[in-house]
Amino acid sequence: MAILRANEIRKMSPEEIKKRLNELKLELMKLKGNVKMHRPIQNTGRIKEIKRTIARLLTILNEKGVNEG
């Protein structure tokens, strides 16, 4: 999954943002699980990218005035 930029996220509807947010959270959980179980992961920088993208999504959702839950 490609990392999203802020201008791309702003063009999305709140439902699309929430869907993408859930997908990224799931991917982050899987990567963290692999690290905890000492399994090798291909790109260690991916964790940082996902965290930043999740923060962007939440920030823009907040700007739009939409609650996450």
N, C-alpha and C positions, 0 to 999 in steps of 0.2 A: 504494500500500500504506500502510495506516494505521500510525502509530507505536504501538508496544506499550508499555503500562505494566507495571511490575513485578508487580502482582497478577494481570494477565492472563497474563503469562509463566509464573508459578508454577502456574497451573492447567493448563498444557500439558504433554504428555508429552515426555520427552527427544528422541524422534524428531521430534516436531513442532517443537521448538525448533531442532534441527539443520537441519531443512528450511528454516525461516524464516531462520536464520542464513545459509545458502547463498544464498537469494534476495536478502537485503539486501547481502551481499558482492558479488554480481553487479551489482546496481543501483548500488552505490557505485563499482565499477570502471568502469561505463559513464559515470557522471557525471564522474568524474575524467578519463576519456579525452576527453570532450567539452570539458572545461576546457582540457586540454593542447593540443587542436587548435584552440583559440580559437573553438569553436562556442558560440553563446548557449544558456544554459539558463534555464528559466522561473523556478525558485526556487532561488537560491543557498544559502539556509538549509537546504535539504533534505540537503545533504552533512553538515552538523553533526548534524542529527536522526538520520540513518542511523548515523553513527559512535557516537552515544550509545546508540542502540537495540542495536547490535551489542555494545557493552560490557555493557549490561544482560543480554542473552542469554547472553554468556559467563560473567558473574558468577553468574547463577542456575544455569547448567549446572554450574559449579564447586561451588556450594552443594549441589546435588543429588548431587554426587560422581560425575558422569558425565564421562568424557574426551571431548574434542572430536573427536579423530582416530579 
